Amino acid sequence: MKHGRIGSSLVFLAATGMVVTPAMANSARDLRYIEGQNYGTAYNQLRDRGFSHIEDHSDNDGRTHTYWWNEDRKDCVHVEVRRGNVSDVSDAKNSDCNKGGGGGDAAAAVGVIAGVALLGALLSKKHHKKGKEYDDRGTAEFERGYRDGLHHTQYHNYNRTDAYSEGYEAGSEQRSANLRHHKGYAGYRQTVQFKDLDGDRARSADSALQSRGFRNVDGFKSNSAAYTIWYRSQSNQCLQMMVVNGRVDDIRDIRTHPQCR
């Protein structure tokens, strides 16, 4: 009977996660001072504090998400970078840094109830993708769609599942984010950056474009927005900049314009 009670207790603890989930450390609280810093400066600060850079990825909003691991503290932090500056620091799960989730007493507890936990895992294994929960079959469909979208292969939803469709969309978004550094040009001519001017004051953006070799070749107004066309002959870049309330609301390469020659 005692063994039965112990087994029941272990199943309960495994199911509720009270034993196997270690507490998340609070390194982010100690790193708040790097928010607002240039990422190059923050990078060195993190290294000085004992953190190692693990990985990073970009999203479609122009943010770069970087993950840092502190081996002494067994702690992972997420550092968000926008326009070259640190915009947020937050604690992350160890798995986000490709590390195991536990250690010490938590790891020992896992060893004790491994057999029981395995039973729970077999009963129900679910995964979260894009904020949704999928079972094993749905996860496989999502990941197949994700790979297809990431590698720009043809959409092939032969099982007609929402999971594949959502995975394909996620993969396509990640592919776009991964290629954000590429300006879409081919050949040997060096192009220059301009997307960093998005959100700047119009006068500052004008000066920056001129310093980068662009010249203003046309302009017009539409409702509350003012548009200017900029051309750089050395790289054959033809930009359209939209200004609203004195700030750059949008800037893009339109490739061609009667005055871009």
C-alpha positions in Angstrom: 0.0 0.0 0.0 2.8 2.4 0.8 4.3 1.9 -2.7 0.9 2.6 -4.2 0.6 5.9 -2.3 4.1 6.9 -3.3 3.4 6.1 -6.9 0.2 8.1 -6.9 2.0 11.1 -5.3 4.7 10.9 -8.0 2.2 10.8 -10.8 0.5 13.9 -9.3 3.8 15.8 -9.0 4.8 14.9 -12.5 1.5 15.9 -13.9 1.4 19.3 -12.2 5.1 20.0 -12.9 5.8 20.9 -9.2 8.9 18.8 -9.1 10.6 19.0 -12.4 10.4 22.7 -13.2 13.3 24.7 -11.8 12.8 28.3 -10.9 13.9 30.8 -13.5 16.8 33.0 -12.5 16.5 36.8 -12.5 19.5 38.0 -14.4 17.4 40.4 -16.5 16.8 42.5 -13.5 20.5 43.1 -13.0 21.0 43.9 -16.7 18.4 46.7 -17.1 21.1 49.2 -17.3 22.1 48.1 -20.9 18.6 49.0 -22.2 19.0 51.9 -24.6 22.7 51.2 -25.2 24.2 50.6 -28.6 24.3 46.8 -29.1 28.0 46.8 -29.7 28.5 48.4 -26.2 25.9 46.1 -24.6 27.6 43.1 -26.3 30.9 43.8 -24.4 29.0 44.5 -21.2 27.3 41.1 -21.4 30.6 39.4 -22.1 32.1 41.1 -19.1 29.3 39.9 -16.9 30.0 36.3 -17.9 27.4 35.8 -20.6 28.1 34.0 -23.9 26.2 34.7 -27.1 24.2 31.7 -28.2 22.1 32.6 -31.2 19.9 35.3 -32.7 17.1 35.8 -35.2 15.2 38.7 -36.8 11.5 39.2 -37.1 9.4 41.1 -39.6 9.2 44.2 -37.4 12.9 44.9 -37.7 13.8 43.6 -34.3 16.7 41.2 -33.6 16.2 38.7 -30.7 19.5 37.5 -29.2 19.9 34.9 -26.5 22.8 34.8 -23.9 23.8 32.1 -21.5 25.6 32.5 -18.2 27.3 29.2 -17.4 28.0 30.1 -13.7 24.4 31.0 -13.0 23.0 28.5 -15.4 20.8 31.3 -16.7 19.5 32.4 -20.1 18.5 36.0 -21.0 16.7 37.4 -24.1 18.1 40.7 -25.4 16.0 42.5 -28.0 17.7 44.9 -30.4 16.0 47.5 -32.5 17.8 49.9 -34.8 21.2 49.0 -33.3 20.1 49.6 -29.7 19.0 47.4 -26.9 15.2 47.8 -26.5 14.5 45.2 -23.9 16.1 42.6 -21.6 14.1 39.7 -20.2 14.6 36.4 -18.6 14.3 33.3 -20.8 14.0 29.6 -20.4 17.2 27.6 -20.4 15.9 25.8 -23.5 15.9 29.1 -25.4 19.7 29.0 -25.0 19.8 25.3 -26.1 20.5 24.2 -22.6 18.8 21.6 -20.4 16.0 22.9 -18.2 17.2 21.7 -14.7 20.0 20.9 -12.4 20.8 20.0 -8.8 17.8 18.8 -6.8 15.4 19.3 -9.7 17.5 16.9 -11.8 17.6 14.4 -9.0 13.9 14.5 -8.7 13.5 13.9 -12.4 15.7 10.8 -12.1 13.5 9.4 -9.3 10.3 9.7 -11.2 11.5 9.1 -14.7 9.5 6.0 -15.2 6.3 7.7 -14.0 6.9 10.8 -16.0 7.4 8.7 -19.1 3.9 7.3 -18.7 2.5 10.8 -18.5 4.4 11.8 -21.6 2.9 8.9 -23.5 -0.6 9.8 -22.5 -0.5 13.2 -24.0 2.3 15.0 -25.9 1.4 18.5 -27.2 3.4 21.3 -28.7 2.8 25.1 -29.1 3.4 26.7 -32.4 2.5 30.4 -33.2 0.5 30.5 -30.0 -1.6 27.4 -30.8 -1.4 23.9 -29.3 -0.9 20.9 -31.6 -0.8 17.2 -30.9 2.0 15.1 -32.4 0.2 14.8 -35.8 -0.4 18.6 -36.0 3.1 19.3 -34.9 4.5 17.2 -37.7 2.2 19.0 -40.2 3.2 22.4 -38.9 6.9 21.5 -39.1 6.6 20.1 -42.7 4.8 23.4 -43.7 7.5 25.4 -41.9 10.3 23.7 -43.8 8.5 24.2 -47.1 7.9 27.9 -46.4 11.4 28.5 -45.1 13.1 26.9 -48.1 10.6 28.6 -50.6 9.4 25.3 -52.0 5.9 24.9 -53.5 2.9 24.9 -51.1 1.9 21.2 -50.8 -0.8 20.8 -48.2 -1.9 17.3 -49.3 -3.5 16.5 -46.0 -5.5 19.8 -46.1 -4.6 20.8 -42.5 -4.6 24.2 -40.9 -1.3 23.2 -39.1 0.5 22.8 -42.5 -0.9 26.2 -43.7 0.1 28.0 -40.5 3.6 26.3 -40.6 4.1 27.4 -44.2 3.2 31.0 -43.3 5.6 31.0 -40.3 8.4 29.5 -42.4 7.9 32.2 -45.1 8.0 34.9 -42.5 11.2 33.6 -41.1 12.8 33.3 -44.5 11.9 37.0 -45.1 13.4 37.9 -41.8 16.6 35.9 -42.4 17.1 37.7 -45.8 16.4 41.2 -44.3 20.1 42.0 -44.8 19.9 41.5 -48.5 18.8 44.5 -50.5 17.4 42.5 -53.4 20.1 43.5 -55.9 22.3 41.3 -58.0 25.6 42.0 -59.7 28.7 43.8 -58.6 27.6 47.3 -57.6 27.7 48.2 -53.9 24.4 49.5 -52.5 23.9 51.5 -49.4 21.6 51.1 -46.4 18.6 53.4 -46.0 16.0 51.5 -43.9 17.6 52.7 -40.7 16.2 56.2 -41.5 12.6 55.0 -41.0 11.2 57.0 -38.1 13.9 59.7 -38.2 13.1 63.4 -38.4 12.7 64.5 -42.1 15.5 67.0 -42.0 17.9 64.5 -40.4 17.0 61.9 -43.0 17.5 64.3 -45.8 21.0 65.1 -44.6 21.8 61.4 -44.1 20.7 60.5 -47.7 22.8 63.3 -49.1 25.9 62.2 -47.1 25.3 58.7 -48.6 25.4 59.9 -52.2 21.7 60.4 -52.9 20.2 63.5 -54.5 16.6 64.7 -54.3 15.2 64.4 -57.9 11.4 64.9 -57.3 8.7 65.4 -54.7 5.0 65.8 -54.3 2.3 65.9 -51.6 -0.8 63.8 -51.0 -3.2 64.7 -48.2 -1.1 65.0 -45.0 2.0 63.1 -46.5 4.9 64.6 -48.3 6.8 62.3 -50.7 10.4 62.8 -52.0 12.3 60.8 -54.6 16.0 60.2 -54.1 18.5 58.7 -56.6 22.0 57.4 -56.3 23.5 56.8 -59.7 26.5 54.8 -58.3 24.2 52.0 -57.1 21.2 52.8 -59.3 19.0 53.0 -56.2 15.8 55.0 -56.5 14.1 55.7 -53.2 10.7 57.1 -52.3 10.5 58.6 -48.8 7.1 59.5 -47.2 7.1 62.1 -44.4 4.1 62.5 -42.0 4.2 65.1 -39.2 7.9 65.8 -39.8 9.1 62.2 -39.5 9.9 59.5 -42.0 6.8 57.2 -42.1 8.0 55.0 -44.9 11.1 54.7 -47.1 11.6 52.1 -49.8 13.4 51.4 -53.0 10.9 51.8 -55.9 13.5 50.7 -58.4 12.4 53.1 -61.2 11.1 56.6 -61.7 11.2 59.0 -64.6 13.7 61.2 -62.7 15.9 58.3 -61.5 18.4 58.4 -64.3 
